[in-house]
């Protein structure tokens, strides 16, 4: 699907991320000041609202719907449990997935952990 929308609509997805040197990963790593749920949720919400996720595009059905979903995440108040629950339920009911954003988050966590491990080693 990713290659199809890239060719037809020039939708970048992870291909664009790679060609640009993974800017989303470089922006996410500094956000990971700890690995608490709130920090990880903030990072994931930021990724969902800013990245071109072909998984989300496929599940949402259109560019317009994808942008609406991304906007809802951008406006999400992470201190409001009811708001989070409503958006979570909406995503479940509509079979939405944020696989691309989740992949970027886990890669960022992995690289941050490596950075922490190797920052203590003298070369």
Secondary structure, DSSP 4 states (H G I P E B T S, - for coil): -HHHHHHHH---HHHHHHHTT-HHHHHHHTT-SS--HHHHHHHHHHHHHHS--HHHHHHH-SHHHHHHHHHHHHT--TT-HHHHHHHHHHHHHTT---HHHHHHHHHHHHHHHHHHHHTT---
